[in-house]
Amino acid sequence: MASVYDIVTSAINENGEGKTVHTGFLTLPDQPGVFTHLQIGERTIDLAWNRVETAIGYLLDRELENIYSGDDTHYQDAGLESWIAL
């Protein structure tokens, strides 16, 4: 899970504290890393990757289009053009 942080900064001198400035930021999850499983069939590809502790889900894209969105760490992409015919 991502964490949200709110940081407040102010300057002080002998007369007191000046106005505050707020800034916030959000932490993002780590990347899953390399595929832990990759099996290519004639019209399918099976993929698996490491679980990321701070992630609540994963997105998988092929040719810049989302093909999977969920919390599993594996996916089978089916219905591909046969690589044998290429």
Biopython code that builds the backbone (N, CA, C, O; Angstrom):
import numpy as np
from Bio.PDB.StructureBuilder import StructureBuilder

atoms = [
    (1, "MET", "N", (0.840, -1.163, 0.000)),
    (1, "MET", "CA", (0.000, 0.000, 0.000)),
    (1, "MET", "C", (0.890, 1.233, 0.000)),
    (1, "MET", "O", (1.923, 1.262, 0.668)),
    (2, "ALA", "N", (0.492, 2.234, -0.740)),
    (2, "ALA", "CA", (1.244, 3.482, -0.793)),
    (2, "ALA", "C", (1.029, 4.262, 0.499)),
    (2, "ALA", "O", (0.011, 4.102, 1.171)),
    (3, "SER", "N", (1.981, 5.090, 0.830)),
    (3, "SER", "CA", (1.876, 5.952, 2.002)),
    (3, "SER", "C", (1.815, 7.398, 1.552)),
    (3, "SER", "O", (2.495, 7.790, 0.604)),
    (4, "VAL", "N", (0.995, 8.195, 2.234)),
    (4, "VAL", "CA", (0.890, 9.623, 1.948)),
    (4, "VAL", "C", (1.576, 10.366, 3.082)),
    (4, "VAL", "O", (1.319, 10.102, 4.257)),
    (5, "TYR", "N", (2.446, 11.289, 2.724)),
    (5, "TYR", "CA", (3.162, 12.087, 3.709)),
    (5, "TYR", "C", (2.839, 13.557, 3.508)),
    (5, "TYR", "O", (2.778, 14.031, 2.374)),
    (6, "ASP", "N", (2.631, 14.283, 4.602)),
    (6, "ASP", "CA", (2.421, 15.727, 4.580)),
    (6, "ASP", "C", (3.561, 16.346, 5.373)),
    (6, "ASP", "O", (3.722, 16.076, 6.563)),
    (7, "ILE", "N", (4.343, 17.169, 4.708)),
    (7, "ILE", "CA", (5.502, 17.800, 5.337)),
    (7, "ILE", "C", (5.210, 19.286, 5.514)),
    (7, "ILE", "O", (4.762, 19.954, 4.582)),
    (8, "VAL", "N", (5.465, 19.793, 6.709)),
    (8, "VAL", "CA", (5.257, 21.207, 7.009)),
    (8, "VAL", "C", (6.607, 21.814, 7.357)),
    (8, "VAL", "O", (7.356, 21.269, 8.168)),
    (9, "THR", "N", (6.909, 22.950, 6.735)),
    (9, "THR", "CA", (8.180, 23.628, 6.973)),
    (9, "THR", "C", (7.915, 25.086, 7.348)),
    (9, "THR", "O", (7.034, 25.734, 6.782)),
    (10, "SER", "N", (8.679, 25.584, 8.299)),
    (10, "SER", "CA", (8.608, 27.001, 8.651)),
    (10, "SER", "C", (9.989, 27.459, 9.088)),
    (10, "SER", "O", (10.845, 26.652, 9.451)),
    (11, "ALA", "N", (10.183, 28.751, 9.046)),
    (11, "ALA", "CA", (11.452, 29.342, 9.504)),
    (11, "ALA", "C", (11.222, 29.993, 10.868)),
    (11, "ALA", "O", (10.143, 30.508, 11.163)),
    (12, "ILE", "N", (12.264, 29.952, 11.679)),
    (12, "ILE", "CA", (12.160, 30.588, 12.992)),
    (12, "ILE", "C", (13.341, 31.524, 13.195)),
    (12, "ILE", "O", (14.416, 31.326, 12.628)),
    (13, "ASN", "N", (13.124, 32.537, 14.007)),
    (13, "ASN", "CA", (14.222, 33.391, 14.477)),
    (13, "ASN", "C", (13.905, 33.797, 15.915)),
    (13, "ASN", "O", (12.996, 33.239, 16.530)),
    (14, "GLU", "N", (14.644, 34.758, 16.449)),
    (14, "GLU", "CA", (14.454, 35.140, 17.847)),
    (14, "GLU", "C", (13.083, 35.757, 18.116)),
    (14, "GLU", "O", (12.659, 35.821, 19.270)),
    (15, "ASN", "N", (12.381, 36.211, 17.078)),
    (15, "ASN", "CA", (11.057, 36.815, 17.247)),
    (15, "ASN", "C", (9.912, 35.813, 17.110)),
    (15, "ASN", "O", (8.762, 36.145, 17.393)),
    (16, "GLY", "N", (10.218, 34.593, 16.678)),
    (16, "GLY", "CA", (9.150, 33.603, 16.574)),
    (16, "GLY", "C", (9.220, 32.795, 15.289)),
    (16, "GLY", "O", (10.250, 32.724, 14.619)),
    (17, "GLU", "N", (8.090, 32.193, 14.976)),
    (17, "GLU", "CA", (7.992, 31.296, 13.821)),
    (17, "GLU", "C", (7.242, 31.984, 12.683)),
    (17, "GLU", "O", (6.219, 32.634, 12.899)),
    (18, "GLY", "N", (7.765, 31.830, 11.477)),
    (18, "GLY", "CA", (7.115, 32.391, 10.294)),
    (18, "GLY", "C", (5.999, 31.490, 9.787)),
    (18, "GLY", "O", (5.672, 30.468, 10.391)),
    (19, "LYS", "N", (5.428, 31.895, 8.664)),
    (19, "LYS", "CA", (4.349, 31.121, 8.051)),
    (19, "LYS", "C", (4.863, 29.750, 7.613)),
    (19, "LYS", "O", (6.039, 29.564, 7.303)),
    (20, "THR", "N", (3.939, 28.816, 7.602)),
    (20, "THR", "CA", (4.303, 27.451, 7.218)),
    (20, "THR", "C", (4.022, 27.200, 5.742)),
    (20, "THR", "O", (3.170, 27.839, 5.125)),
    (21, "VAL", "N", (4.760, 26.261, 5.212)),
    (21, "VAL", "CA", (4.557, 25.793, 3.844)),
    (21, "VAL", "C", (4.290, 24.294, 3.932)),
    (21, "VAL", "O", (5.018, 23.562, 4.602)),
    (22, "HIS", "N", (3.244, 23.849, 3.253)),
    (22, "HIS", "CA", (2.889, 22.425, 3.227)),
    (22, "HIS", "C", (3.265, 21.827, 1.882)),
    (22, "HIS", "O", (3.102, 22.457, 0.837)),
    (23, "THR", "N", (3.760, 20.628, 1.924)),
    (23, "THR", "CA", (3.958, 19.844, 0.710)),
    (23, "THR", "C", (3.635, 18.396, 1.053)),
    (23, "THR", "O", (3.810, 17.963, 2.192)),
    (24, "GLY", "N", (3.181, 17.685, 0.100)),
    (24, "GLY", "CA", (2.854, 16.292, 0.337)),
    (24, "GLY", "C", (3.391, 15.420, -0.775)),
    (24, "GLY", "O", (3.658, 15.896, -1.879)),
    (25, "PHE", "N", (3.546, 14.158, -0.484)),
    (25, "PHE", "CA", (3.962, 13.230, -1.528)),
    (25, "PHE", "C", (3.437, 11.841, -1.207)),
    (25, "PHE", "O", (3.088, 11.526, -0.069)),
    (26, "LEU", "N", (3.396, 11.042, -2.227)),
    (26, "LEU", "CA", (2.857, 9.697, -2.156)),
    (26, "LEU", "C", (3.954, 8.722, -2.538)),
    (26, "LEU", "O", (4.633, 8.917, -3.546)),
    (27, "THR", "N", (4.133, 7.686, -1.752)),
    (27, "THR", "CA", (5.114, 6.661, -2.113)),
    (27, "THR", "C", (4.452, 5.654, -3.040)),
    (27, "THR", "O", (3.279, 5.323, -2.870)),
    (28, "LEU", "N", (5.193, 5.176, -4.005)),
    (28, "LEU", "CA", (4.689, 4.209, -4.977)),
    (28, "LEU", "C", (5.320, 2.844, -4.734)),
    (28, "LEU", "O", (6.404, 2.764, -4.155)),
    (29, "PRO", "N", (4.664, 1.770, -5.165)),
    (29, "PRO", "CA", (5.239, 0.436, -4.954)),
    (29, "PRO", "C", (6.459, 0.197, -5.831)),
    (29, "PRO", "O", (6.641, 0.853, -6.857)),
    (30, "ASP", "N", (7.289, -0.748, -5.415)),
    (30, "ASP", "CA", (8.444, -1.153, -6.212)),
    (30, "ASP", "C", (7.974, -1.845, -7.484)),
    (30, "ASP", "O", (6.807, -2.214, -7.613)),
    (31, "GLN", "N", (8.901, -2.013, -8.419)),
    (31, "GLN", "CA", (8.577, -2.753, -9.646)),
    (31, "GLN", "C", (8.629, -4.250, -9.369)),
    (31, "GLN", "O", (9.368, -4.689, -8.488)),
    (32, "PRO", "N", (7.850, -5.044, -10.114)),
    (32, "PRO", "CA", (7.858, -6.493, -9.897)),
    (32, "PRO", "C", (9.184, -7.160, -10.260)),
    (32, "PRO", "O", (9.454, -8.265, -9.790)),
    (33, "GLY", "N", (9.996, -6.538, -11.060)),
    (33, "GLY", "CA", (11.263, -7.143, -11.480)),
    (33, "GLY", "C", (11.077, -7.987, -12.724)),
    (33, "GLY", "O", (10.098, -7.821, -13.452)),
    (34, "VAL", "N", (11.996, -8.879, -12.969)),
    (34, "VAL", "CA", (11.945, -9.711, -14.174)),
    (34, "VAL", "C", (10.875, -10.786, -14.022)),
    (34, "VAL", "O", (10.463, -11.107, -12.907)),
    (35, "PHE", "N", (10.427, -11.339, -15.145)),
    (35, "PHE", "CA", (9.467, -12.432, -15.100)),
    (35, "PHE", "C", (10.127, -13.660, -14.471)),
    (35, "PHE", "O", (11.252, -14.016, -14.819)),
    (36, "THR", "N", (9.425, -14.296, -13.552)),
    (36, "THR", "CA", (9.942, -15.501, -12.901)),
    (36, "THR", "C", (9.568, -16.752, -13.680)),
    (36, "THR", "O", (10.136, -17.822, -13.459)),
    (37, "HIS", "N", (8.622, -16.617, -14.582)),
    (37, "HIS", "CA", (8.200, -17.732, -15.430)),
    (37, "HIS", "C", (7.799, -17.153, -16.777)),
    (37, "HIS", "O", (7.073, -16.161, -16.848)),
    (38, "LEU", "N", (8.274, -17.775, -17.836)),
    (38, "LEU", "CA", (7.949, -17.353, -19.197)),
    (38, "LEU", "C", (7.917, -18.598, -20.061)),
    (38, "LEU", "O", (8.953, -19.209, -20.326)),
    (39, "GLN", "N", (6.728, -18.969, -20.497)),
    (39, "GLN", "CA", (6.589, -20.147, -21.347)),
    (39, "GLN", "C", (5.802, -19.739, -22.582)),
    (39, "GLN", "O", (4.679, -19.246, -22.485)),
    (40, "ILE", "N", (6.409, -19.951, -23.744)),
    (40, "ILE", "CA", (5.805, -19.546, -25.005)),
    (40, "ILE", "C", (5.250, -20.766, -25.714)),
    (40, "ILE", "O", (5.974, -21.725, -25.982)),
    (41, "GLY", "N", (3.966, -20.723, -26.013)),
    (41, "GLY", "CA", (3.311, -21.763, -26.797)),
    (41, "GLY", "C", (3.074, -21.255, -28.209)),
    (41, "GLY", "O", (3.489, -20.149, -28.557)),
    (42, "GLU", "N", (2.405, -22.067, -29.023)),
    (42, "GLU", "CA", (2.162, -21.657, -30.406)),
    (42, "GLU", "C", (1.293, -20.402, -30.479)),
    (42, "GLU", "O", (1.545, -19.523, -31.303)),
    (43, "ARG", "N", (0.272, -20.311, -29.622)),
    (43, "ARG", "CA", (-0.625, -19.151, -29.632)),
    (43, "ARG", "C", (-0.831, -18.552, -28.237)),
    (43, "ARG", "O", (-1.751, -17.761, -28.030)),
    (44, "THR", "N", (0.020, -18.928, -27.288)),
    (44, "THR", "CA", (-0.111, -18.431, -25.916)),
    (44, "THR", "C", (1.256, -18.067, -25.354)),
    (44, "THR", "O", (2.296, -18.492, -25.857)),
    (45, "ILE", "N", (1.217, -17.277, -24.306)),
    (45, "ILE", "CA", (2.421, -17.026, -23.514)),
    (45, "ILE", "C", (1.982, -16.991, -22.050)),
    (45, "ILE", "O", (1.061, -16.259, -21.687)),
    (46, "ASP", "N", (2.646, -17.784, -21.221)),
    (46, "ASP", "CA", (2.379, -17.820, -19.786)),
    (46, "ASP", "C", (3.440, -16.990, -19.089)),
    (46, "ASP", "O", (4.636, -17.168, -19.320)),
    (47, "LEU", "N", (2.991, -16.080, -18.233)),
    (47, "LEU", "CA", (3.893, -15.169, -17.534)),
    (47, "LEU", "C", (3.653, -15.244, -16.031)),
    (47, "LEU", "O", (2.523, -15.444, -15.585)),
    (48, "ALA", "N", (4.715, -15.084, -15.258)),
    (48, "ALA", "CA", (4.605, -14.964, -13.802)),
    (48, "ALA", "C", (5.680, -13.997, -13.337)),
    (48, "ALA", "O", (6.735, -13.880, -13.961)),
    (49, "TRP", "N", (5.410, -13.310, -12.245)),
    (49, "TRP", "CA", (6.344, -12.320, -11.721)),
    (49, "TRP", "C", (6.275, -12.339, -10.202)),
    (49, "TRP", "O", (5.348, -12.900, -9.618)),
    (50, "ASN", "N", (7.260, -11.722, -9.571)),
    (50, "ASN", "CA", (7.338, -11.678, -8.110)),
    (50, "ASN", "C", (6.274, -10.753, -7.534)),
    (50, "ASN", "O", (5.946, -9.714, -8.108)),
    (51, "ARG", "N", (5.748, -11.157, -6.388)),
    (51, "ARG", "CA", (4.799, -10.306, -5.663)),
    (51, "ARG", "C", (5.564, -9.115, -5.079)),
    (51, "ARG", "O", (6.685, -9.260, -4.592)),
    (52, "VAL", "N", (4.947, -7.956, -5.135)),
    (52, "VAL", "CA", (5.505, -6.748, -4.535)),
    (52, "VAL", "C", (4.728, -6.484, -3.250)),
    (52, "VAL", "O", (3.504, -6.356, -3.273)),
    (53, "GLU", "N", (5.439, -6.404, -2.141)),
    (53, "GLU", "CA", (4.817, -6.301, -0.822)),
    (53, "GLU", "C", (3.844, -5.130, -0.718)),
    (53, "GLU", "O", (2.786, -5.264, -0.103)),
    (54, "THR", "N", (4.180, -4.000, -1.301)),
    (54, "THR", "CA", (3.344, -2.808, -1.158)),
    (54, "THR", "C", (2.325, -2.640, -2.281)),
    (54, "THR", "O", (1.616, -1.634, -2.315)),
    (55, "ALA", "N", (2.235, -3.595, -3.195)),
    (55, "ALA", "CA", (1.287, -3.486, -4.314)),
    (55, "ALA", "C", (-0.067, -4.088, -3.936)),
    (55, "ALA", "O", (-0.136, -5.058, -3.181)),
    (56, "ILE", "N", (-1.130, -3.508, -4.465)),
    (56, "ILE", "CA", (-2.470, -4.082, -4.290)),
    (56, "ILE", "C", (-2.964, -4.694, -5.595)),
    (56, "ILE", "O", (-4.039, -5.292, -5.635)),
    (57, "GLY", "N", (-2.182, -4.547, -6.662)),
    (57, "GLY", "CA", (-2.555, -5.126, -7.946)),
    (57, "GLY", "C", (-1.470, -4.887, -8.977)),
    (57, "GLY", "O", (-0.459, -4.239, -8.706)),
    (58, "TYR", "N", (-1.701, -5.420, -10.158)),
    (58, "TYR", "CA", (-0.714, -5.347, -11.237)),
    (58, "TYR", "C", (-1.419, -5.026, -12.552)),
    (58, "TYR", "O", (-2.574, -5.400, -12.755)),
    (59, "LEU", "N", (-0.724, -4.341, -13.424)),
    (59, "LEU", "CA", (-1.198, -4.045, -14.772)),
    (59, "LEU", "C", (-0.242, -4.692, -15.751)),
    (59, "LEU", "O", (0.974, -4.617, -15.573)),
    (60, "LEU", "N", (-0.770, -5.323, -16.777)),
    (60, "LEU", "CA", (0.048, -5.959, -17.803)),
    (60, "LEU", "C", (-0.412, -5.421, -19.156)),
    (60, "LEU", "O", (-1.593, -5.498, -19.494)),
    (61, "ASP", "N", (0.520, -4.881, -19.919)),
    (61, "ASP", "CA", (0.226, -4.303, -21.229)),
    (61, "ASP", "C", (0.920, -5.088, -22.328)),
    (61, "ASP", "O", (2.030, -5.586, -22.144)),
    (62, "ARG", "N", (0.259, -5.194, -23.471)),
    (62, "ARG", "CA", (0.863, -5.741, -24.684)),
    (62, "ARG", "C", (0.599, -4.737, -25.793)),
    (62, "ARG", "O", (-0.541, -4.326, -26.008)),
    (63, "GLU", "N", (1.651, -4.344, -26.494)),
    (63, "GLU", "CA", (1.526, -3.367, -27.583)),
    (63, "GLU", "C", (0.785, -2.112, -27.111)),
    (63, "GLU", "O", (-0.090, -1.596, -27.806)),
    (64, "LEU", "N", (1.151, -1.633, -25.922)),
    (64, "LEU", "CA", (0.619, -0.415, -25.310)),
    (64, "LEU", "C", (-0.867, -0.488, -24.954)),
    (64, "LEU", "O", (-1.486, 0.549, -24.710)),
    (65, "GLU", "N", (-1.453, -1.685, -24.920)),
    (65, "GLU", "CA", (-2.843, -1.856, -24.499)),
    (65, "GLU", "C", (-2.897, -2.769, -23.281)),
    (65, "GLU", "O", (-2.207, -3.786, -23.219)),
    (66, "ASN", "N", (-3.726, -2.389, -22.316)),
    (66, "ASN", "CA", (-3.852, -3.183, -21.106)),
    (66, "ASN", "C", (-4.554, -4.502, -21.412)),
    (66, "ASN", "O", (-5.645, -4.522, -21.982)),
    (67, "ILE", "N", (-3.909, -5.606, -21.024)),
    (67, "ILE", "CA", (-4.506, -6.926, -21.227)),
    (67, "ILE", "C", (-4.819, -7.615, -19.897)),
    (67, "ILE", "O", (-5.519, -8.628, -19.879)),
    (68, "TYR", "N", (-4.308, -7.077, -18.785)),
    (68, "TYR", "CA", (-4.586, -7.670, -17.477)),
    (68, "TYR", "C", (-4.517, -6.596, -16.408)),
    (68, "TYR", "O", (-3.631, -5.741, -16.415)),
    (69, "SER", "N", (-5.464, -6.658, -15.495)),
    (69, "SER", "CA", (-5.479, -5.805, -14.317)),
    (69, "SER", "C", (-6.041, -6.653, -13.181)),
    (69, "SER", "O", (-7.195, -7.078, -13.231)),
    (70, "GLY", "N", (-5.230, -6.896, -12.164)),
    (70, "GLY", "CA", (-5.690, -7.726, -11.055)),
    (70, "GLY", "C", (-4.601, -7.945, -10.033)),
    (70, "GLY", "O", (-3.533, -7.338, -10.105)),
    (71, "ASP", "N", (-4.880, -8.824, -9.072)),
    (71, "ASP", "CA", (-3.909, -9.037, -7.996)),
    (71, "ASP", "C", (-3.147, -10.351, -8.102)),
    (71, "ASP", "O", (-2.327, -10.648, -7.233)),
    (72, "ASP", "N", (-3.393, -11.147, -9.141)),
    (72, "ASP", "CA", (-2.606, -12.368, -9.352)),
    (72, "ASP", "C", (-1.210, -12.021, -9.871)),
    (72, "ASP", "O", (-1.004, -10.972, -10.482)),
    (73, "THR", "N", (-0.258, -12.916, -9.619)),
    (73, "THR", "CA", (1.113, -12.705, -10.098)),
    (73, "THR", "C", (1.437, -13.625, -11.265)),
    (73, "THR", "O", (2.595, -13.971, -11.500)),
    (74, "HIS", "N", (0.403, -14.013, -11.988)),
    (74, "HIS", "CA", (0.605, -14.831, -13.187)),
    (74, "HIS", "C", (-0.520, -14.526, -14.170)),
    (74, "HIS", "O", (-1.601, -14.087, -13.776)),
    (75, "TYR", "N", (-0.256, -14.763, -15.446)),
    (75, "TYR", "CA", (-1.249, -14.481, -16.485)),
    (75, "TYR", "C", (-0.929, -15.310, -17.715)),
    (75, "TYR", "O", (0.236, -15.506, -18.060)),
    (76, "GLN", "N", (-1.976, -15.797, -18.373)),
    (76, "GLN", "CA", (-1.788, -16.468, -19.657)),
    (76, "GLN", "C", (-2.435, -15.601, -20.727)),
    (76, "GLN", "O", (-3.640, -15.350, -20.695)),
    (77, "ASP", "N", (-1.623, -15.150, -21.672)),
    (77, "ASP", "CA", (-2.095, -14.366, -22.807)),
    (77, "ASP", "C", (-2.370, -15.349, -23.937)),
    (77, "ASP", "O", (-1.443, -15.961, -24.468)),
    (78, "ALA", "N", (-3.631, -15.503, -24.305)),
    (78, "ALA", "CA", (-4.023, -16.498, -25.305)),
    (78, "ALA", "C", (-4.598, -15.802, -26.538)),
    (78, "ALA", "O", (-4.903, -14.610, -26.508)),
    (79, "GLY", "N", (-4.739, -16.559, -27.609)),
    (79, "GLY", "CA", (-5.310, -16.022, -28.834)),
    (79, "GLY", "C", (-4.329, -15.218, -29.659)),
    (79, "GLY", "O", (-4.732, -14.395, -30.480)),
    (80, "LEU", "N", (-3.052, -15.447, -29.448)),
    (80, "LEU", "CA", (-2.034, -14.727, -30.206)),
    (80, "LEU", "C", (-1.887, -15.335, -31.595)),
    (80, "LEU", "O", (-2.267, -16.483, -31.826)),
    (81, "GLU", "N", (-1.337, -14.561, -32.507)),
    (81, "GLU", "CA", (-1.035, -15.112, -33.827)),
    (81, "GLU", "C", (0.051, -16.165, -33.679)),
    (81, "GLU", "O", (0.961, -16.013, -32.864)),
    (82, "SER", "N", (-0.038, -17.209, -34.447)),
    (82, "SER", "CA", (0.943, -18.282, -34.364)),
    (82, "SER", "C", (2.314, -17.773, -34.791)),
    (82, "SER", "O", (2.472, -17.223, -35.880)),
    (83, "TRP", "N", (3.305, -17.964, -33.918)),
    (83, "TRP", "CA", (4.663, -17.547, -34.275)),
    (83, "TRP", "C", (5.262, -18.500, -35.292)),
    (83, "TRP", "O", (6.207, -18.140, -35.993)),
    (84, "ILE", "N", (4.726, -19.709, -35.383)),
    (84, "ILE", "CA", (5.233, -20.685, -36.352)),
    (84, "ILE", "C", (4.969, -20.211, -37.777)),
    (84, "ILE", "O", (5.754, -20.481, -38.686)),
    (85, "ALA", "N", (3.850, -19.497, -37.965)),
    (85, "ALA", "CA", (3.480, -19.032, -39.307)),
    (85, "ALA", "C", (4.264, -17.797, -39.730)),
    (85, "ALA", "O", (4.225, -17.417, -40.900)),
    (86, "LEU", "N", (4.967, -17.170, -38.810)),
    (86, "LEU", "CA", (5.681, -15.925, -39.138)),
    (86, "LEU", "C", (6.935, -16.151, -39.933)),
    (86, "LEU", "O", (7.629, -15.193, -40.275)),
]
sb = StructureBuilder()
sb.init_structure("model")
sb.init_model(0)
sb.init_chain("A")
sb.init_seg("    ")
for serial, (resi, resn, name, xyz) in enumerate(atoms, 1):
    if name == "N":
        sb.init_residue(resn, " ", resi, " ")
    sb.init_atom(name, np.array(xyz, "f"), 0.0, 1.0, " ", f" {name:<3s}", serial, name[0])
structure = sb.get_structure()
